[in-house]
Amino acid sequence: MKTLAAALFLTTSAVLGTVSATIPAHAAVPCEDMLKDMRATKATAKLADADMKKVDALEAKAVERCNADDDTRSDAFLTDAMKIMGK
């Protein structure tokens, strides 16, 4: 009986360890929400042409990743764009 209980404990621990390893440390914000915030900031931003081109390029990459359901990478592009705009 002790062997069975030990085997069950080890199996359960292994399964829980695997599941917890596959859960990201933080959940991504829905890219649609972050894109909306970035566009609102962009509408009022006063940027040099070079910075606006960078923001536009990051927005395009973010939209591409958002359409591919890759919210994490989309959010990263949008975060970079927000930094350029001072947010």
Secondary structure, DSSP 8 states (H G I E B T S, - for coil): -HHHHHHHHHHHHHHHHHHHHHS-SS----HHHHHHHHHHHHHH----HHHHHHHHHHHHHHHHHHHTT-HHHHHHHHHHHHHHTT-
